[in-house]
Amino acid sequence: GLLVVVVDPPGRGGAGGLPPSEDASSSSSSTAGFAVTAARDALFSFQESKKPRFRPYLERLFGKGEAPSLAAQYARILEPATSWLFGRCVEEGLSEKDADSLLAHYRDYCNDATILKIIVDRFDARLVARRAVAFVALAKRAEPSLVTTVQLLGSLGAKFAQSPPAPPQRLPVLNEVWKVATRCTDLADYVECATHWLDALLKHYTDREVKVLLGDVVAHVERAVQAGELTEGAALMSAEAVASSQDAAAAPKAAHRLEDLVQLLVQSTQRTSAGMNGGPSSKRTEDYSSVILASDHLLKLLDLFRPHRKVEIAKELLAGCCAGDAAKNETNGVSYANGSRRALGKKTLLGGPSKVFRDPVLIHTVLEIARVAHDSLDSLSPDGERRHVASLIVGFVDKIDMGRDLERQLGIFVECRAAFPNLDPVLDRLVLLTAKLAVAARRLANRKEAAQSSSQQQPSSAAASNVARRAAEFAKACLAYCHVTAPSISNPFRRFALLAHLGHVALLNAYLPHADTFFKAAVALIPDLPADADAVSTTSGFSVDFAQHQHKFHGDAILKDLVAQLLAGLVVVPGRPDHGPCYLVQGLLNALPRYAHWRPKSLKRVETYCAFVPLLAAYSQRKHPYATPAVEANDVLYGGSTEYAADLKTHLGTVVNDVAQQLAELSKDAGHDHNKRCLAILDFANVIVAHIELGDDAAVGADGDVSKGAAAKAFVAKLLGLVDKAKAAGHFVHADTLGYLARTRAALAARAAAETA
């Protein structure tokens, strides 16, 4: 092999050049001095390889060739030793003066791009940044060898990404570099250089420079596509294009480097998300995420990749711009369907995070990226993959917030529904967010009315009515959107919960026909609900308490919780003259027996029917415990009516008889759990005690009326007698119930004595 040859230069010490050994004393230490001296000697001796007298020796080593080619081969075999030598200089503490001396020797005696790249790679980034203008000038005048000028400029960009030039020099340095880089005809070298400089621009420059650079990259790529070097669509590079290109190896190399550039863009969005969630990211990086995603350059670059790689990049981009929400959604399993969630920052009008998407161009770009991920799913996709993609898209949908422009936001939700029709969690979230829009419109209308009423100058009634009318029309449009979207969700339990929720939203906006439609649709689902939560898609999710444990619950347990939630909201639902004051209660009582999956030994049916007692007790009050603005409930429509009271007694008797019948049937089963049955009896007794008066002013009716008085008292005593007879565990509940009854009797006796006195 060839060792490093140090040639004794002619005219040493004269005009031929600075003797390398004369500056050794300027080194910071003896070891660094020897290393710097050796580096100077190597740079000084490199000029000998270009002289005619050295050519025969190079030809014996490398064969016949042109002088530049022989010099490049010589630089290649010197590369390991030179790299170690300059690395040794840096490790031993290279001073500023020694660095300037080495650069001067390179300029005067070497001027080879390969050697300069070694110097750039081995020098400390801060040292290079302080000499940014000098390094760029040396790179532009360096003679290309194994390393081209564009590759050398790319190495400078990598260093400037670590430590930037001084602020006054940044833009001039970038302009000088790109005058050379943009004229590069080798796509692989150009993309590699652009990748390094894009990293520097994302960290230390403004969004204007980032946009210009991305635009230039896209222009080069489009020219390469037209020339046949790259093919747009199904693959990065077709076999025919590779075979027909002038350099068959350059095309795949360019494709891989283009993938590195796109990966850098993906990482920049991930750094942005880290900053949004309290991570070590600067505000500058947060701005660049919007710049990258809002530009059409990114979509053009994505179109160059093969379908499977395009999908992977789309997922990475979604994870980057929506990392906080997506990680939470996937960690919580199905809890992303819950309407309430913690905001990442200051809350917006819809209660979402302060870091949101409001630029329509940005939303469109991210929507197209999310569409790529969605369209990659089919009927054979595993559940884990569907959950992952759904969580990413839900995170994106959560971040859409157009401020007070609610109509535009509804239009975006319409586009999202058309783009993601095959993912129940996304449709679920769209329904909930659209329902929030309806509530937000009502809130904004109320705020405007309050502001107008509090102002000194009273507005015209026409202006106030116009605000209310527009809010009402928008809320109706939101409810219509939900009415179309909610039935498309495949999970019937989740569909039941959403319809009940939408009924309450319609009621809040005083749209009684819409509320009636939603509630009736929910009740109509009960007979067709499945026997188990595992029988439906686990990607849909629930927003009720059993969501985290849906695999441990049967269908009747889920139905019990859903019915309890629905009954809690029916307190403020008014009756209808053509159907009666309690038509929804009657519909539930008719639908529940038709549910075919009540477990024989389960007490969930008993618990479900017990939930009707508090609702009927609230209906019987002269004034309901709560009300909805602008909605007249049954206490206003039917309060004090004897027919209304009789209807309530009838429904209460039906509930009590059904519970008693279910408990009796359970007692006939020899395999049932006596303790659970007794606890269910005690719970039923406590429900009656808590919601029905226990006095001595009535007798037990033949029809089983236990609406008040002695009938309720006798019925509770009968229930407690059953518990005494069974001698079951849970006696502490029995004792508490007896104690409460004793205190109640004492209070009633004291009140009667006071009234008599």
C-alpha positions in Angstrom: 0.0 0.0 0.0 0.9 3.6 -0.3 1.9 5.5 2.9 1.6 9.3 3.3 4.5 10.8 1.4 5.9 14.0 2.8 7.9 15.6 0.0 10.6 18.1 0.9 9.3 21.2 -0.9 11.7 23.3 -3.0 12.5 26.8 -1.8 11.7 25.9 1.8 11.5 29.1 3.8 11.5 31.3 0.7 8.8 32.5 -1.6 7.7 28.9 -2.3 5.5 28.9 0.8 5.4 29.0 4.5 7.5 26.3 6.1 5.1 24.0 8.0 7.4 23.5 10.9 7.8 27.2 11.6 4.4 27.6 13.2 4.5 24.6 15.5 5.2 26.7 18.5 1.7 28.4 18.1 -0.1 25.2 19.1 -1.9 25.1 22.5 0.0 21.9 23.7 2.9 19.8 22.6 0.6 16.9 21.5 -1.6 19.3 19.5 1.5 20.9 18.1 2.7 17.7 16.7 -0.7 16.9 15.2 -1.1 20.4 13.7 2.4 20.2 12.3 1.7 16.8 10.7 -1.6 18.2 9.3 0.2 21.1 7.8 2.8 18.8 6.2 0.0 16.7 4.8 -1.7 19.7 3.2 1.5 21.1 2.0 2.6 17.8 0.4 -0.8 17.3 -1.4 0.3 19.8 -4.1 3.0 17.4 -5.2 0.3 14.9 -6.4 -0.7 17.4 -9.0 2.8 17.9 -10.4 3.9 16.1 -13.6 6.9 14.5 -11.8 4.5 12.6 -9.4 2.2 11.3 -12.2 4.3 8.2 -13.1 4.1 7.0 -9.5 0.3 7.5 -9.5 -0.1 5.7 -12.8 1.8 2.7 -11.4 -0.7 2.7 -8.5 -4.0 3.5 -10.3 -3.3 2.9 -14.0 -3.5 5.3 -16.8 -5.9 8.2 -16.4 -6.3 11.9 -16.5 -4.5 14.0 -13.9 -7.7 15.1 -12.0 -8.8 11.4 -11.8 -5.4 10.4 -10.5 -5.4 13.2 -7.9 -8.9 12.1 -6.8 -7.7 8.5 -6.3 -4.7 9.7 -4.3 -7.1 11.8 -2.1 -9.2 8.6 -1.6 -6.3 6.6 -0.2 -5.3 9.5 2.0 -8.8 9.9 3.4 -8.5 7.6 6.4 -5.2 9.0 7.6 -6.1 12.6 6.9 -9.4 12.1 8.8 -7.6 10.6 11.8 -5.0 13.4 11.7 -7.5 16.3 11.8 -9.6 14.5 14.3 -6.5 14.2 16.5 -6.0 18.0 16.2 -9.5 18.6 17.4 -9.3 16.1 20.2 -6.1 17.7 21.6 -7.6 21.1 21.6 -7.3 23.0 18.3 -6.8 26.7 18.9 -8.4 29.4 16.8 -5.0 30.4 15.4 -4.1 26.8 14.5 -7.5 26.4 12.7 -6.8 29.5 10.7 -3.3 28.2 9.8 -4.7 24.9 8.6 -7.3 26.6 6.5 -4.6 28.8 5.0 -2.4 25.8 4.1 -5.4 24.1 2.6 -6.2 27.2 0.5 -2.6 27.6 -0.7 -1.5 24.0 -1.2 -4.4 21.6 -1.4 -7.7 23.0 -2.7 -9.2 19.5 -3.0 -13.0 19.0 -2.2 -12.4 15.6 -0.5 -9.8 17.0 1.9 -12.0 20.0 2.7 -14.9 17.7 3.4 -12.7 15.9 5.9 -11.8 19.2 7.6 -15.5 20.2 7.8 -16.6 16.9 9.2 -13.8 16.7 11.8 -13.8 20.3 13.0 -16.1 21.4 15.8 -19.4 22.9 14.6 -18.9 26.1 16.5 -15.5 26.6 14.9 -16.9 26.1 11.5 -19.8 28.5 12.2 -17.5 31.3 13.2 -15.8 30.9 9.8 -18.9 30.3 7.8 -18.1 32.8 5.0 -14.6 31.5 4.7 -15.7 27.9 4.5 -18.3 28.7 1.9 -15.7 30.5 -0.2 -13.3 27.6 0.1 -16.0 25.1 -0.9 -17.0 27.1 -4.0 -13.4 27.3 -5.3 -12.4 23.7 -4.3 -11.6 21.3 -7.1 -14.1 18.4 -7.2 -12.6 15.0 -6.8 -14.4 12.1 -5.1 -16.5 14.7 -3.4 -18.5 17.1 -5.5 -19.0 20.8 -4.6 -22.7 20.2 -3.7 -21.8 17.3 -1.4 -19.3 19.6 0.3 -21.9 22.3 0.7 -24.2 19.6 2.2 -21.6 18.8 4.8 -21.4 22.5 5.7 -25.2 22.5 6.1 -25.0 19.6 8.5 -22.5 21.6 10.6 -24.6 24.7 10.5 -27.6 22.7 11.7 -25.6 22.0 14.9 -24.3 25.5 15.3 -25.5 28.3 13.0 -23.5 31.2 11.6 -23.8 34.7 13.2 -27.3 36.2 12.5 -25.9 38.8 10.1 -24.2 36.1 8.1 -27.0 33.5 7.9 -28.9 34.8 4.9 -25.8 35.8 2.8 -24.3 32.4 3.5 -27.5 30.6 2.4 -27.7 32.7 -0.8 -24.1 31.9 -1.7 -24.6 28.2 -1.1 -27.8 27.9 -3.0 -26.5 29.7 -6.1 -24.3 26.6 -6.5 -26.7 24.0 -5.2 -29.7 24.9 -7.3 -27.6 24.4 -10.5 -26.8 20.8 -9.6 -27.9 18.2 -12.2 -27.3 15.2 -10.0 -30.6 14.6 -8.1 -29.0 12.4 -5.5 -26.4 15.0 -4.5 -28.9 17.8 -4.7 -31.4 16.1 -2.4 -28.7 15.2 0.1 -27.5 18.8 0.2 -31.1 20.0 0.5 -31.7 17.6 3.4 -28.8 18.9 5.4 -29.7 22.6 4.8 -33.4 22.0 5.4 -32.4 20.8 8.9 -30.4 24.0 9.4 -33.3 26.1 8.1 -35.8 24.4 10.4 -33.7 25.1 13.4 -32.2 28.5 12.7 -34.0 30.3 9.9 -37.4 31.7 9.2 -40.4 30.1 7.5 -39.8 32.0 4.3 -36.5 30.3 3.7 -38.1 26.9 4.5 -40.8 27.5 1.9 -38.3 28.6 -0.7 -36.1 25.5 -0.2 -39.1 23.1 -0.3 -40.3 24.7 -3.5 -36.9 24.4 -5.1 -36.7 20.7 -4.0 -40.1 20.0 -5.6 -39.0 21.8 -8.8 -36.0 19.6 -9.1 -38.0 16.5 -8.4 -40.6 17.4 -11.0 -37.8 17.9 -13.5 -36.5 14.4 -12.6 -40.0 12.9 -13.1 -40.2 14.5 -16.5 -36.8 13.2 -17.4 -37.8 9.6 -16.3 -35.5 9.4 -13.3 -38.4 9.2 -10.9 -41.9 8.0 -11.5 -44.9 9.5 -9.8 -47.6 7.3 -8.4 -47.3 3.6 -7.6 -43.5 3.4 -7.0 -40.5 5.6 -6.3 -38.7 4.3 -9.3 -39.8 1.9 -12.0 -37.5 -0.8 -13.4 -37.8 0.7 -16.9 -36.9 4.1 -15.6 -33.9 2.7 -13.8 -32.7 0.8 -16.8 -33.1 3.8 -19.1 -31.5 6.3 -16.9 -27.9 7.3 -17.6 -26.8 6.2 -14.2 -28.9 3.2 -13.1 -27.5 3.4 -9.5 -28.1 7.1 -9.1 -31.9 6.8 -9.4 -32.5 4.5 -6.3 -29.9 6.6 -4.4 -31.9 9.7 -5.2 -35.0 8.0 -4.0 -33.5 6.9 -0.7 -32.2 10.4 -0.1 -35.5 11.9 -0.9 -37.0 9.6 1.7 -34.5 10.9 4.2 -35.7 14.5 3.4 -39.3 13.5 4.0 -38.3 11.8 7.2 -36.7 15.0 8.3 -40.0 16.8 7.7 -41.8 14.1 9.8 -39.3 14.5 12.6 -39.8 18.3 12.6 -43.6 17.8 13.1 -42.8 15.4 16.0 -40.5 18.0 17.6 -43.2 20.5 17.2 -45.7 18.2 19.0 -43.2 17.7 21.8 -43.0 21.5 22.3 -46.8 21.8 22.3 -46.9 19.3 25.1 -44.2 20.8 27.3 -41.2 19.1 25.6 -37.9 20.7 24.7 -39.0 22.4 21.6 -38.7 26.0 20.7 -41.5 28.3 19.5 -39.7 28.5 16.1 -40.2 24.8 15.6 -43.9 25.0 16.3 -44.3 27.6 13.6 -42.5 25.4 11.0 -44.9 22.5 11.5 -47.7 24.6 10.1 -45.4 25.8 7.3 -44.6 22.3 6.3 -48.0 20.8 6.6 -49.8 23.8 5.0 -47.6 23.7 1.8 -48.6 21.6 -1.2 -45.0 20.6 -1.5 -45.4 17.8 1.0 -48.2 16.2 -0.8 -46.3 16.3 -4.0 -43.3 14.5 -2.4 -45.6 11.9 -0.8 -47.0 11.0 -4.2 -43.5 9.7 -5.2 -43.5 6.9 -2.7 -44.8 3.4 -3.0 -48.2 2.9 -1.5 -47.1 1.1 1.7 -44.3 3.5 2.4 -46.7 6.4 1.6 -49.1 5.1 4.3 -46.3 4.7 6.8 -45.1 8.3 6.3 -48.7 9.5 6.5 -49.1 7.8 9.9 -45.8 9.3 11.1 -46.9 12.8 10.0 -50.3 12.4 11.8 -48.6 11.1 14.9 -46.2 14.1 14.8 -48.8 16.8 14.4 -51.4 15.1 16.7 -49.0 13.2 19.1 -50.6 14.3 22.4 -54.1 13.4 21.5 -53.3 10.3 19.5 -51.2 8.9 22.3 -53.9 9.6 24.9 -56.6 8.1 22.6 -54.6 4.9 22.0 -53.5 4.6 25.6 -57.0 4.9 26.9 -58.3 2.3 24.4 -61.8 3.4 23.5 -62.0 6.4 25.8 -61.4 8.8 22.9 -65.2 8.7 22.3 -65.8 10.5 25.6 -67.0 13.9 25.1 -65.0 15.4 27.9 -61.3 15.5 27.9 -58.5 17.5 29.3 -57.2 20.3 27.2 -53.6 20.7 26.4 -53.5 24.4 27.0 -55.9 27.3 27.1 -59.4 26.2 26.1 -61.0 27.3 22.9 -64.6 27.9 22.2 -65.3 24.2 21.9 -63.2 23.3 25.0 -60.4 21.8 23.0 -56.6 22.4 23.2 -55.2 25.8 22.4 -52.8 24.3 19.8 -55.3 23.9 17.0 -55.6 23.9 13.3 -57.3 27.0 12.0 -55.6 27.5 8.6 -57.9 26.1 5.9 -54.9 25.2 3.7 -53.3 23.4 6.7 -56.5 21.5 7.5 -56.9 20.4 3.8 -53.3 19.1 3.7 -53.6 17.2 6.9 -57.0 15.9 5.8 -55.4 14.5 2.6 -52.6 12.9 4.7 -55.2 11.3 7.0 -57.2 10.1 4.0 -54.1 8.2 2.8 -53.9 6.4 6.2 -57.7 5.7 6.2 -57.8 4.4 2.6 -55.1 1.9 3.4 -57.5 -0.1 5.6 -59.8 -2.8 4.4 -61.9 -5.6 5.7 -58.7 -7.7 6.4 -56.9 -5.1 8.4 -56.3 -6.2 12.0 -58.2 -4.5 14.8 -54.9 -3.1 16.3 -54.1 -1.3 13.0 -57.7 0.1 12.8 -57.5 1.4 16.3 -54.1 3.0 15.7 -55.3 4.8 12.5 -58.5 5.8 14.2 -56.7 7.3 17.2 -54.5 9.4 14.8 -57.4 10.7 12.8 -59.4 11.4 16.0 -56.4 13.4 17.3 -56.5 15.5 14.1 -60.2 16.0 14.2 -60.0 17.2 17.8 -57.5 19.9 16.8 -59.8 21.5 14.2 -61.1 24.8 15.6 -62.2 27.7 13.4 -62.9 29.9 16.3 -66.2 31.7 15.9 -66.6 30.7 12.3 -68.9 27.7 13.2 -70.3 27.3 9.8 -66.9 26.7 8.2 -66.1 24.2 10.9 -69.3 22.3 10.2 -68.3 22.3 6.5 -65.0 20.8 7.5 -66.7 18.1 9.6 -68.9 17.3 6.5 -65.6 16.7 4.5 -64.2 14.6 7.3 -67.4 12.4 7.3 -67.0 11.8 3.6 -63.2 11.1 3.9 -63.4 8.7 6.8 -66.6 6.6 6.5 -65.1 3.3 7.6 -63.9 4.2 11.1 -66.6 4.3 13.8 -64.4 6.1 16.3 -63.9 9.0 13.8 -67.6 9.2 13.1 -68.3 9.0 16.8 -66.0 11.9 17.5 -67.5 13.9 14.6 -71.0 13.5 16.1 -69.9 14.6 19.5 -68.0 17.7 18.1 -70.9 18.6 15.9 -73.2 18.4 18.9 -70.8 20.8 20.7 -71.1 23.1 17.8 -74.8 23.3 18.3 -74.3 24.1 21.9 -71.6 26.7 21.1 -73.9 28.4 18.7 -76.5 28.8 21.4 -73.9 30.0 23.8 -72.7 32.6 21.3 -76.2 33.8 20.7 -76.8 34.2 24.4 -73.6 36.1 24.8 -74.5 38.5 22.1 -78.0 39.1 23.5 -76.5 39.7 27.0 -73.9 42.1 25.6 -76.6 44.0 23.7 -78.9 44.2 26.7 -76.0 45.5 28.9 -74.8 48.1 26.4 -76.0 51.7 26.9 -77.2 51.9 23.3 -80.0 49.4 22.9 -80.0 47.6 19.5 -83.1 47.1 17.4 -85.2 44.1 18.0 -84.7 43.1 14.4 -80.9 42.7 15.0 -81.5 40.6 18.1 -84.0 38.4 16.3 -81.6 37.9 13.4 -78.9 36.7 15.7 -81.3 34.2 17.4 -82.6 33.1 14.0 -79.2 32.4 12.6 -78.1 30.5 15.7 -81.3 28.4 15.5 -80.8 27.6 11.9 -77.2 26.6 12.5 -78.1 24.4 15.4 -80.7 22.6 13.2 -78.1 22.0 10.6 -75.8 20.5 13.2 -78.6 18.2 14.5 -79.4 17.2 10.9 -75.7 16.3 10.4 -75.8 14.1 13.6 -79.1 12.5 12.6 -77.4 11.3 9.4 -74.1 10.3 10.9 -75.0 8.6 14.1 -77.0 5.7 12.5 -73.9 4.8 10.4 -72.0 3.7 13.6 -72.0 -0.1 13.7 -71.8 -0.5 17.5 -75.4 -0.5 18.6 -74.6 0.2 22.3 -72.6 3.3 21.3 -75.3 4.3 18.8 -77.8 4.1 21.7 -75.6 6.4 23.9 -75.1 8.9 21.0 -78.8 9.1 20.2 -79.6 9.7 23.8 -76.9 12.4 24.0 -78.2 14.1 20.9 -81.7 14.1 22.3 -80.5 16.1 25.3 -78.6 18.5 23.0 -81.8 19.0 20.9 -83.7 19.6 24.1 -81.2 22.1 25.3 -81.7 24.1 22.0 -85.5 23.7 22.6 -86.0 21.6 19.4 -88.7 19.2 20.7 -89.3 17.4 17.4 -85.6 16.6 17.0 -85.3 15.5 20.6 -88.4 13.3 20.2 -86.8 11.7 17.1 -83.5 10.9 18.8 -85.1 9.5 21.9 -87.5 7.3 20.0 -84.6 6.0 17.8 -82.6 5.1 20.9 -85.6 3.2 22.5 -86.2 1.4 19.2 -82.6 0.0 19.4 -83.2 -1.9 22.6 -84.8 -5.1 21.2 -81.9 -5.6 18.7 -79.0 -5.0 21.1 -76.5 -7.9 21.2 -75.9 -10.2 24.2 -72.3 -9.2 24.9 -70.1 -6.2 24.3 -67.5 -8.5 22.7 -70.0 -9.3 20.0 -69.5 -5.8 18.5 -66.4 -4.1 17.2 -64.1 -3.1 20.0 -62.9 -0.1 18.0 -66.1 1.9 18.5 -65.7 2.6 22.2 -68.0 3.9 24.9 -68.2 7.1 26.9 -69.8 5.6 30.0 -68.0 4.2 33.0 -67.8 0.7 31.8 -65.7 1.7 28.8 -62.4 0.7 30.4 -63.8 -2.8 31.2 -66.1 -3.6 28.3 -64.7 -7.1 27.9 -66.0 -7.9 31.5 -69.5 -6.8 31.0 -72.5 -8.5 29.3 -75.0 -6.8 27.2 -77.6 -6.5 30.0 -75.1 -4.8 32.2 -74.3 -2.2 29.5 -78.0 -1.7 28.8 -78.7 -1.1 32.5 -76.2 1.8 32.6 -77.4 3.3 29.3 -81.0 3.2 30.4 -80.1 4.8 33.8 -78.4 7.7 31.9 -81.3 8.1 29.6 -83.9 8.2 32.5 -81.8 10.9 34.2 -82.4 13.2 31.3 -86.0 12.4 30.7 -87.0 14.5 33.8 -87.1 17.6 31.6 -88.6 16.0 28.5 -92.3 17.1 28.1 -95.0 14.8 27.1 -97.1 15.0 24.0 -100.9 15.5 23.8 -101.2 12.7 21.2 -99.0 10.2 23.1 -99.5 11.1 26.8 -97.2 12.8 29.4 -95.0 9.7 29.9 -94.9 8.2 26.4 -91.1 7.7 26.5 -91.3 5.9 29.8 -94.0 3.7 28.4 -91.9 3.0 25.3 -89.0 1.9 27.5 -91.2 -0.3 29.6 -92.5 -1.9 26.3 -89.0 -2.3 24.8 -87.1 -3.7 27.8 -89.0 -7.0 28.0 -88.3 -7.5 24.3 -84.5 -7.5 24.9 -83.8 -11.2 24.4 -80.5 -11.4 26.3 -81.4 -10.8 30.0 -79.4 -13.4 31.9 -81.7 -15.6 34.0 -79.6 -15.5 37.1 -78.5 -11.8 36.7 -80.0 -9.0 38.7 -79.4 -6.4 36.0 -83.0 -6.4 34.9 -84.1 -5.7 38.4 -81.6 -2.9 38.7 -82.8 -1.5 35.3 -86.4 -1.3 36.5 -85.4 0.2 39.8 -84.0 3.2 37.9 -87.6 4.1 36.9 -88.7 4.8 40.4 -86.6 8.1 40.9 -87.9 9.4 37.5 -91.5 8.7 38.4 -91.0 10.3 41.8 -89.5 13.4 40.1 -92.5 13.5 37.7 -94.9 13.5 40.7 -93.4 16.6 42.2 -95.2 19.9 41.7 -92.0 21.4 40.5 -89.2 19.3 38.9 -85.8 19.4 40.4 -84.3 21.0 37.3 -85.5 22.3 34.0 -84.3 23.3 30.5 -84.6 26.9 29.4 -87.4 27.6 27.0 -88.8 24.1 27.5 -92.0 23.6 29.5 -91.8 20.2 31.2 -94.5 18.0 32.6 -94.7 20.0 35.9 -95.9 23.0 33.8 -98.0 21.1 31.3 -99.7 18.5 33.6 -98.9 19.6 37.2 -101.9 19.1 39.5 -103.8 17.0 36.9 -105.6 13.9 38.3 -105.1 12.1 35.0 -101.4 12.8 35.2 -101.2 11.5 38.7 -103.2 8.4 37.8 -100.8 7.8 34.8 -97.8 8.0 37.1 -99.4 5.5 39.6 -100.0 3.1 36.7 -96.4 3.2 35.6 -95.2 2.9 39.1 -97.4 -0.1 39.7 -96.0 -1.7 36.4 -92.5 -1.2 37.6 -93.1 -2.6 41.0 -95.0 -5.6 39.7 -92.2 -6.3 37.2 -89.5 -6.2 39.8 -91.5 -8.3 42.2 -92.1 -10.9 39.5 -88.4 -11.0 38.5 -87.4 -11.5 42.2 -90.0 -14.2 42.6 -88.8 -16.0 39.5 -85.2 -15.7 40.7 -86.1 -17.3 44.1 -87.5 -20.4 42.3 -84.1 -21.1 40.8 -82.2 -23.3 43.1 -78.8 -22.2 41.7 -79.2 -18.5 42.3 -77.0 -16.5 44.7 -79.1 -15.9 47.9 -76.9 -13.1 49.1 -77.1 -11.2 45.8 -80.8 -11.6 45.7 -81.2 -10.3 49.2 -79.0 -7.3 48.4 -81.2 -6.6 45.4 -84.3 -6.7 47.5 -82.7 -4.3 50.0 -81.7 -2.0 47.2 -85.2 -2.0 45.8 -86.6 -1.3 49.3 -84.2 1.6 49.8 -85.2 3.1 46.4 -88.9 3.0 47.5 -88.1 4.4 50.9 -86.0 7.3 49.4 -88.6 8.3 46.8 -92.1 7.5 48.2 -93.7 8.8 51.3 -94.2 6.2 54.1 -97.3 7.4 56.0 -100.5 5.8 57.5 -103.0 7.7 55.3 -103.7 5.0 52.8 -104.3 1.3 52.5 -102.9 -1.2 50.2 -105.0 -1.2 47.0 -106.1 -4.4 45.3 -104.2 -3.3 42.2 -100.9 -3.2 44.0 -100.7 0.6 44.3 -97.7 1.5 46.4 -97.5 5.2 45.4 -97.7 6.5 48.9 -98.8 6.0 52.5 -99.5 2.6 54.1 -99.2 0.8 50.8 -95.6 1.7 50.4 -94.9 1.1 54.1 -96.5 -2.4 54.0 -94.7 -3.3 50.8 -91.3 -2.2 52.2 -92.0 -4.3 55.4 -92.8 -7.3 53.2 -89.5 -6.8 51.3 -87.6 -6.6 54.6 -89.4 -9.7 55.9 -88.1 -11.6 52.9 -84.5 -10.6 53.8 -85.1 -11.7 57.4 -86.4 -15.0 56.3 -83.5 -15.7 54.1 -80.9 -15.0 56.9 -78.5 -13.8 54.2 -75.2 -11.9 54.4 -75.2 -8.2 54.0 -77.0 -7.8 57.3 -75.3 -4.4 57.7 -77.4 -3.0 54.8 -80.5 -4.5 56.4 -79.7 -2.9 59.7 -79.1 0.5 58.1 -82.4 0.2 56.3 -84.2 -0.7 59.5 -82.5 2.2 61.3 -83.5 4.7 58.6 -87.1 3.5 58.8 -87.2 3.9 62.6 -85.8 7.4 62.3 -88.4 8.2 59.6 -91.3 6.9 61.8 -90.0 9.0 64.7 -89.8 12.1 62.5 -93.3 11.5 61.2 -94.7 11.0 64.7 -93.0 14.2 65.9 -94.4 16.2 63.0 -97.9 14.8 63.6 -97.7 15.7 67.3 -96.6 19.2 66.4 -99.5 19.6 64.0 -102.0 18.4 66.6 -100.6 20.7 69.3 
